């Protein structure tokens, strides 16, 4: 489709001279003042390749037109060449500051004007084409990242479900932990915005939460499925699932991004740490424990209490809540307990909705 050039000048002779330079290749649109120019732009925006704009005109001068085009972001789409009789540097500087692509001084030489305008049109066309290619590439990268995230999440779910099948779970524990972790994380974000949690970080933590017990793959069935109390030696072996899990995570490091891998590592290793430093494997305390691990820690304990396991009956929700708040299951940070109190009903409703 033939593109247009908009010539804006209050002098009819100048309009005709400029028109003759480009009429063989472009459709010529004309305006004799700034107001008419803006009307022409509104009507023919998609067709205009360049605007040749006089500086001194009635109604709206060139400066005023540039300001209007700037405010409407039109200069991002259409280059403007200012034509002026003034040759002082301040005028030229002001034109460029307002977004002009070039400034041509009257009286002008036809061949030079024509070549400069052609160059500007070509440069803008190339820049526009490059911008579209960059945007297309960005969209492809975004789509590839989205597909990788889906693949990662499915991989995480498959691996974590293998653990739960060995632990005589149906995979429901993983789903509950993920759902409860999201509730706790979103509550923490609302109550403590200074924590830096946001939607993206919460999604990373929720995905990683599914891997909190991946190390149980290495625990013998005789210990993992033992219905009675564990011996001290068996307890040591069971506790090793935190460090063993981190070793296993290294095997899938190649398909995980750094942020996801760090969250998985923190949760896997530290979800049994406690606020008072009496947890394991590293005896971390207070804020030494990564927030992601703290969130999964209280969720894991809560789910273990309200669900039946091979070694215990399920506690009712009221008892489970009080046990955690009273420190019977290890200590948690005051902030975490406040979030637990705040989100209690939502967590109970979610747990009930996930029961087989």
C-alpha angles and dihedrals in degrees: 000000000000111000125220137233118211113214114196117187134128090218111085093203092056090049091053094046092051091044092056091055094060109019094099092062105022139044106246121226119186138200129175097204141020095262092056089046092057090048090052090049092050090051100041104026096132094049103047116102097181141352120227102203128190115216104215112053139134125258094017121011126211094268092053092047091052090051091052092048090047093052090051093047089238092133088067088063106032127036118227125210114201118216116198142161090218116095100182118122095235092060091049092046092051091050092052091045090056091052107269114157092210142355121221121192124219132268088050133191110237097221092050094047092048093049094046092050092047090050092050092048091049093046091051091046091052092046090050092049090048091049090052091050090049091050091048090050090048090052091049091050090048091050092048090049091049091051091048091051090052090048091048093049092049090047091050092049093048093050094044092048090054087059092049093049088056088049089054091252122131094223090270091114091061092049091048093048091050093048095045091046090055091051092049094044094049090048091050090050091053096045097038110029089164087072089080094233115152137166094275094049091047091053089052092050093047092052091047093048089072089068097053093110100032089120090069087081085079095051116099116245090238088066102029094052099033108134096203137057116303122238119240090259093048090048090054090052091048091049090054090072088088095060094034088054092057090053090053091048090061088064092063095038092108093067097043128081118235097256093049092046093050092051091048091049094048093048096043094049102035109033089103095051115111134214093245093052095251096115130092160296096007104014092236117174139200113336092357084082111082111248091235090058092046092054094049091043096063092040092052092050093047093050091047090053099048095043129069116249133185089260100042148023120247119269119224115255095252093053092045091051093050093046091057095043091048093051096246091134097045128287125295128191118274089241091053092048091049090053089047090053092046094048097037098111094044090050092049092049091048093049091050091050091055099052115119 
